[in-house]
Amino acid sequence: MYCRVQEDLWLSAFPIGTEWENIDKIKEFNWNFENLEKALEEGGELYGKTVYLFGSTEPQLLDVNGESKIILIPIIVAVDCPFPPSDKIGINSVQRENEEIVPMKAMKMAWVPYVPLEDRLSRIDSLKTKIFTLGCTQRRSALRHLKTERVKLFDYCMPYYMPLNPPEDEDDTVVNIIYPLEPPIVCDFDWEMDDYEDFADEKVKDEVLPEDEKEKFKEFLKEKVRERRRELKQAKADRKKAIDDMDPKTKEAFENIQFYKFYPVKTPDTPDVSNVKFSSDPIIPWSIASFDIPFVVGFWVEMEMVLHEGDAKDWVYKGEGAANLILSYTGSSSSMLGKVLRVKKILKDKGQPTPICMLFSSYEEFLWGKIPGLLESVKNDSLAQAYATHVMSQHLGASHVDGGVLVRVSKNFLELVENNVLNIRPAWRVNASAIDAGADSALLISDHSLFSGNPRGSSCIAVEIKAKCGFLPSSEYISNENAIKKQVTRYKMHQHLKFCLGEISKISDYDPLDLFSGSKERVNVAMKSFFSTPQNNFRIFMNGSLVFGGMGGGADSVHPNETEKCLEDLSKVTGLQISDFIELLSEAIFKSGVLCKLLATQKLDDHDIEGAIHLYHNIISQPCLVCRSITDAELLCKYSTLHSLPLDQSQKIVRDFLISATAKDCSLMINFQPRRSGSTDSEYDSVFLGSVNQIYDYKANFIDLDVKPLDKMVHYFNLDQKIVNFYTKNGEVGGDRCDYPKGGGTSDDIKIQLQH
């Protein structure tokens, strides 16, 4: 029987950066860290090594006895190093203007030896322990006597470590500027590329800086540049001195330092954290390569794996969207089976709006900065992972969101993959975009077209649904001439425009209002319309292979003339009649409740783009071009009210709009697996299909949860106006009022007539 002599080890490591009032919440469950204990015992990864441990917490939405609750998950980080990794603490938050580095003792913290339970009665000085934990001697009972500012410092603490390698931004010449006006001017200034006078003149010309503020603005810029130069110079000197003062043994130790992150193991008494971990492995070595940046626990990126040229043969084309190409693993590695790789693409037409956000502009830093970890994830190239896990999962449910992990990819790997999939990709996708061969990482996630990690020997039916917006807007900021938006879904209106542009050969019967109606009859109607015109909204996989729908997400993914043959083949492969399949899918949708979560997230957009566009201009501190073209005095008065909102309120509304935009554009994957005869226990939910007398286990996941770029707000507004203008003038395509060639109009034809 396993004897746990280090059972309280994880509790001995101070949970740094956790608010005092939340520390007791960690003990709400009897968390188990046997993985940490075994790693330190004989045969373990850390046995016999000198190890320094600190703790922290990750708030996640977890299922607790059938109820979704925010739970503080404790995590422990072990540092494998013969010397203390640091004697300092970093204090940093989005609310603080500057990072501060202070001695540990200033925050009453220190590395203290850990004594196992069996040795508690021994003299500490006689023990030769190699395990040290971060301790804090600040008495909680004394907190009420401290100033609030002092107490809050503990909330912002993070372990500090200065690696030997120079930082990537050591020679950076860009300084972030927030000039205090109402609203503030948020911008980046490059002291090598930008001229003070020209830069200020440009802000005056854009009407974001008053003429009489220009000289003050220039002095502000110069002072910020001086401050940044001093910071970089001092940081470089400090690093050089620290390295020069190191003895050879210490330097060697810091060159080989390793970090290991531990989550609690699964037990019957604790919530399951497997879906929200940043790795599926219990022990992960980390090499920190950042300079003068405190550890940001929970936003480290798993990058120890590197895919090289020789690995390209094991990855085949699975599909693609506007921003990413999906590759499926076909090799023999057991740890990679059932995985897909999401590789970034770049648009060949630079004039097109970027579909997803990869880097944050200064305005986006301002917009998203209050959400913990997002800014750090941009530096780590893990924005997609962090946004899905820490933003979208809060709305859609952590059990339905897979953030994935990052892996490194070589340029040769990407170039070879690009060549291998070229003939398989849809021609229009090839013309529009290419794999970004300059990327150094890709996102590795579970293949949600499979039920489990191993596709071999499994029997899984998976359905991908791109549901689109499931409600009619009712915002007071919608103009009278666009009132049709309150009666007809955007999806339906857009279908008519696409038809006249020749992008689709048939208008879909699908109505998102049916799918989100809550009525089984209407959901069945939606399902039948998917089968008749799947377009880019519906795909079916059998054991991971596409059996119905298009490879590349094109509008006409299954030509109408081929639909009947596809449906016959689908019945043969799945063993289900189409009516049975629709019943199975409808039952799972109702029982899972996922569409309710999706609709609630979509409804975060309560201003519509016609209202949100004005708040976008508030954030970027530029005159609203929309207001300039409005002649309706009543509407202009409403928009003026929006422009007078405080900046933080404008930010919240725009943030909610962008989160909603992600929810309107994401896909839902529902997987089904026949339950084996005689089996009664399953960790999955199930539905009974009476027509075939079979129980099916099922699970649901949302995919394509990228953050939308802030500057895409203009594109959203322009497209919205284009769609509504077209539909208002032409009504139902095929009706008497359609002046456009049905199915044959060119994009230029439409643009010319819309302009007039």
C-alpha positions, 0 to 999 in steps of 0.5 A: 500500500502506498504510504503518503509521508508528504501528503501536506507538501502541496499545502506547505507551498504558499499560493502566491498571487491568490487573494487573501479572501480566496485562500480558504477556498483552496481547501474547499476540496480535499485535493490530491497531489500524489503525482507531486509526491511520487515525483519526489520519491525513489524512481520519480523524476525529481528524486534526489534533486534539490527542488523549490516549490511554490503554489498558485491557483487557476480559477475555472468553471467546473462541474460540481455535482451537476452544477457549474461553479467557479473553482480555484484549482491549486497548482504547484510548480517545482523548480529543479535547481541546486540553488534558490531560483530567486530571492526576489518577488515581482509585483505586477498587474494590469492596474499598476503602471510599472512592474516592481521587483522587491526582495522576498523578505519585503513581502515576508516570504522566503524559501523554507525547508520542508519536513515530511510527516514522519520526520516532524519530531526530529531536529530540523537542523539534523535533517538533510532535506532537499525540498524547499517551499515558498513560505509567507509569515504574514499573519492573516489576523494582522491584515486588518491593521495594514493599509489596503495598498499593502494588502493588495500587493500580495494579490499582485505577487509573482515569483521572479526569475532572471534567466541568463539569455538576453530578452527578445526585446532588449533592443526594442525601440517602441514605447506604449503611450497612454496620454491622459485625455478624455478619452485617452490617446492610446498608441505606440511610438517608435523613437527610431522610426517616428518623428515627434513633430510629425507624430503629434501633427498626425494626432491633431489631424486625426482630431484626437489631440487638440492643437493647444495640447500638441507641445505638452503631448510631445514632451510627454512622448519624450519623457516616456522615451527617456524612461524606457531607455533608462529601463532598458539600460538599467535592465541590461546592466543588472543582467550583466552584473548578475551574470558577472557576479555568478560563480561557475557552479551557479551559472551552470545551475541556472543554464540547466534550470527546469520547471515542473507544473503539477495539477491535482490528480483525479479522485472521487471527492474532487472536481475533474480538472482534466478538461481545463489543464494546460497539459494532459501530462502530470509532469511537465518540464519548463524552460523559462526563456523570458527576461525580467518577467515574473512567472505568470502561473497558468499561462505558460505554454507547452512547447517542448515538442518540436515538429521537424521536416521528417514529421510532415509525412504524418500530418494530412489535410483535415479541413480549413477555415478563414484563418487556420488549416487543420491537419490530422495525425496519421503516424504511430505515436500513441501520444499523438493519435487522435490529435489535430494540428491547427496551423496559422494561415496568411491572406494573399490579399493584404487588403482583406480584414484579418479573420482572427487576432494574433497580436494585440494593438495598443488599443486591444491591450487597453481593451482586454488588459483587465482579463488576467493572462491575455496580455501575457499570452500574446507575448507567449504566442498562446493567445488562441489557447488563453482566449478559448480557455479563460474567456470563452469557456466562462460563457460556453462551459469549461467542459465544452471548450478545449484550449489545446497546447502549443507545439513548436514547428520548424519552417521546413515542416510548414513548407513541406506540409504546404506542398503536401496538401496543395492539391487537396485544398479547395482551389478558392482557399489556395487562391485566398491564403497560404500556410504561414511558413514564418510561424514558429508554433501551432496549436495541438488539440484533440480531434473532436471528430473522434469520440476518444483519443485513439481513432483505431478500433473506435466507432464514432459519428461526429457532427459539426454544426456552424449554427450562426446567430440564433436571435433577432436583434432588438437594439434601439440603435438600429436605424429605421431604414434597417428595421428589417434586421428585427424581422429577418435573420442575418443568415437569411439575408446574407444567403440572398446576397451570396446567391446573387454574387454567385457564391452559392447555387442554391439558397439554404432553407436553414433558419437559425431561429429553428435550431435555437427555438427550443422546439423539437419540431423546429429543431428537426426542421433545421436538421432537415434543411442542413441535409438538403443544403449543408453549405458551410454549416454542416458536416458529418464524420465517421471515425474521423473521416468526412462522409458528408459536407465539404472539405474546406468549408466552401459555401457549396460543400455538397452540390444539390445534384449530389445530395441524394447519393451522399445521403445514401452513402451516409446511411450505409456508413452509419447504419442509420436512416436519415430520420433516425440520425436526425432524431439522435442529433436532436435529442442530444442537442436538447439534453446537452443544453449547449445551444442555450449556452451558445445563444446566451453568449451570442446575446452579449451583443445587445447594442448590435453593430450599429450601436457598437461601432460608435463605442469602437470609435470611443476606444480608438479616440477618433472621430466617428465616421458613421455619425458624419453621414447621419441626417436623422436628428433623433438617431444622431441624438442616440448615438451622441449618448453612446459617445458620451459614455465613460471609457470603461463602459465603452470597453465592456460593450465592445468586449461583449460584442467581440465575444458574441462575434466569436460565438456567432462564428464558432462551430459545435461538434457533437460526437456519438458512440454506441454503448456496448451491449451490457455496459451500464456505467459510463462517464458520458451522457447518453441518449436512447434511440428507440428506432434502433434500440440502441443507447448512444454516449455523446459529448459536445465541444465548441471549436474555432473560438478565436478572439476577433480583431478590434479593427474588424469592427469596421468590416462588421459594420460595412458588411452589415450595411451591405447585406441589409441594403441589398435585402431591403432593395431586392427582397426575396431572391426570385421575387419580382424585385430582384434586379440581379442575375440569379446565381450569376451576378459577379461581385463587381456587378453587385458592388456597382449597383449597391453604390448607386 
